[in-house]
């Protein structure tokens, strides 16, 4: 499956590419718990490596929180700003 990844600004994203999370759209926050929102909000400004898209075209971002706990989130590329 060769899906083309598109960021919010319609710029192409490449598998294993590094992106900086600049902003998160409100729609995404509405899907998360308060704790998840806080953890994700702390990632704004940080660089992330893009993982393979899933079968629905969502990208996987992995990151560690302040307590060194690994978090993985699947995000529709249209809901994030790089």
Legacy VTK file of the C-alpha trace (Angstrom):
# vtk DataFile Version 3.0
C-alpha trace
ASCII
DATASET POLYDATA
POINTS 82 float
0.000 0.000 0.000
1.567 3.272 -1.121
-0.449 6.117 0.343
0.788 9.645 -0.136
1.034 11.477 3.153
-0.215 15.054 3.082
0.251 17.531 5.926
-2.262 20.188 6.869
-0.726 22.737 4.469
-0.819 20.178 1.612
2.943 19.667 1.772
3.947 16.022 1.198
5.254 14.032 4.154
7.748 11.219 3.674
8.029 8.014 5.671
10.901 8.296 8.155
10.999 12.038 7.552
11.444 14.311 10.532
8.801 16.906 11.205
8.298 19.516 13.886
4.869 19.582 15.482
3.879 23.252 15.349
0.217 23.127 16.265
-2.658 20.743 16.836
-6.131 21.453 15.568
-8.976 21.669 18.068
-10.787 18.780 16.363
-8.022 16.416 17.445
-8.138 17.583 21.053
-11.853 16.844 21.194
-11.014 13.173 20.530
-8.520 12.948 23.438
-8.795 12.727 27.198
-7.577 15.654 29.300
-4.389 13.758 30.208
-3.715 12.895 26.557
-4.274 16.532 25.601
-1.695 17.677 28.151
0.863 15.099 26.988
0.362 15.986 23.322
0.386 19.731 24.001
3.854 19.281 25.567
5.074 17.941 22.199
4.398 21.178 20.326
7.714 22.470 19.051
9.396 19.057 19.209
10.645 17.101 16.201
9.175 13.679 15.413
9.976 10.911 12.951
7.058 9.909 10.744
6.233 6.211 10.899
4.409 4.221 8.223
0.836 5.256 7.585
-1.780 2.767 8.712
-4.380 1.372 6.326
-6.540 4.464 6.896
-3.718 6.895 6.039
-3.052 8.021 9.619
0.552 8.604 10.613
2.083 7.262 13.779
4.038 9.587 16.046
5.981 8.171 18.968
7.383 10.254 21.784
8.358 10.122 25.455
6.696 12.275 28.079
8.473 14.015 30.981
8.449 10.722 32.929
10.098 8.823 30.032
6.910 6.919 29.241
6.583 6.066 25.550
3.400 7.281 23.867
2.182 6.417 20.401
-0.563 8.332 18.682
-2.165 7.819 15.285
-3.081 11.143 13.729
-4.805 12.086 10.524
-2.206 14.343 8.834
-4.899 16.916 8.126
-5.322 17.484 11.879
-1.767 18.568 12.555
0.351 21.450 11.370
4.008 20.904 10.446
LINES 1 83
82 0 1 2 3 4 5 6 7 8 9 10 11 12 13 14 15 16 17 18 19 20 21 22 23 24 25 26 27 28 29 30 31 32 33 34 35 36 37 38 39 40 41 42 43 44 45 46 47 48 49 50 51 52 53 54 55 56 57 58 59 60 61 62 63 64 65 66 67 68 69 70 71 72 73 74 75 76 77 78 79 80 81
